[in-house]
Amino acid sequence: MQTKTLEDLLNEANELIPRISYEEAIKKINNEDSIIIDVREESEVFNQGIIKDAIHIPRGLLEFKLVLNSSDNPFHINDNTNLLVYCAGGYRSALAGKTLLDLGFKNIFNIGGFQEWVNSGGEIQPI
């Protein structure tokens, strides 16, 4: 097995998971079955808040919290659900998107970093 660098992993994730703009994300949220997933650490969410109506699942817990087509799935995600993933800067969300793809989810989009959302006028809420 060939060893991969972080850059290799990020390049692979970015090739597979589209990075979409704030405007594209809003369109999906308003017109399609979409769930926003914050993959930042607990302390980041506690200190900065979360995108309005997002769910918080730290990147390290995705495999434990989300199972496609499972009755244990608390978020009612199905094959048509858009998963809009973000973190602080867009790197962890790219890697998280790749993980979700590996778990069988299909409609995954990287919406970048929390501050990008705030700077674009996106709504947030405290935790």
Secondary structure, 3 states (H helix, E strand, C coil): CCCCCHHHHHHHHHHHCCECCHHHHHHHHHHCCEEEEECCCHHHHHHHCEECCCEECCHHHHHHHCCCCCCCCCCCCCCCCEEEEEECCCHHHHHHHHHHHHCCCCEEEEEEEHHHHHHCCCCEECC
